[in-house]
Amino acid sequence: MSTWIKFCGTTCLEDALASMEAGANALGFIFAPSKRRVTQDQAREIIGKLPAGVERIGVFVGATVGEICKIVADADLSGVQLHDGRNASEIYDSLPVQRRASLRIIRTILMQDGGSSRGEALFRAFGAADTWLLDSGSGSGKTFDWQAARDVVAGAGGRIRLIVAGGLTPENVGEAITTFSPWGVDVVSGIEREPGRKDPEKMKAFVAAVRKAERR
């Protein structure tokens, strides 16, 4: 099975289309304080012009359940990425049944500052999430201690769908795949020419590096 690839921090239609052309499976739209933040209206306009097939993931920090559900419906998101302690079941329970069945919920674990111990507790407490993302901090552009993080993954007993993020680039994503054998990878700054704008050549190089690592 091919590694799922998410290009996050999408801010315009041009970059969204270039991401799909490069081979991304999912686009991330940040609805939280960030240089790459988009409004609900901006996301809806971009998503409304995209071909079918690409996942549209909204990234939320500290938003209420009502705010999240409103944006999911209005912007036609296919998934949400949570960066706080909110239980995934709160989101599911507040959505219409038809939307609930197809929505991907990604739970983020920040690995810096003792994140390993917190991560193990989160795996136990928030099992309703169907996918887990290990990150070094929202938009930090830095990697975390990959070897230490392997203990977190091992502690979950292989029962999780894992995404690795945080400081990934075309140059190091192959090593990340070798280290974790993740279900997916997530990148922002490593494929940009400047904050909020993608670099088409870096995007293509990133996807090529992922596929090369899979063959190994």
Number of C-alpha atoms within 10 A of each C-alpha: 5 10 18 16 21 25 28 27 29 24 23 18 17 12 21 25 16 17 26 19 12 18 18 23 17 22 25 25 28 25 21 18 11 13 12 18 18 21 15 17 12 16 26 18 14 18 22 13 11 14 9 8 9 18 18 25 25 29 23 19 17 14 16 13 17 13 11 21 20 14 19 22 14 12 21 17 23 19 21 25 23 24 21 14 14 16 17 21 13 13 18 20 11 13 19 11 10 8 16 15 10 10 19 20 22 24 27 26 23 21 23 14 10 9 19 22 13 14 23 17 14 17 20 10 11 15 16 16 20 15 18 25 23 25 25 22 19 18 19 12 18 15 19 20 11 15 10 12 20 13 14 20 22 12 15 14 8 9 11 17 15 21 25 26 28 25 21 23 24 18 12 15 23 21 15 19 21 12 13 17 17 18 19 22 23 25 25 27 23 24 24 20 13 10 15 19 18 26 16 17 13 17 26 18 16 27 19 16 19 24 15 11 17 15 7 7
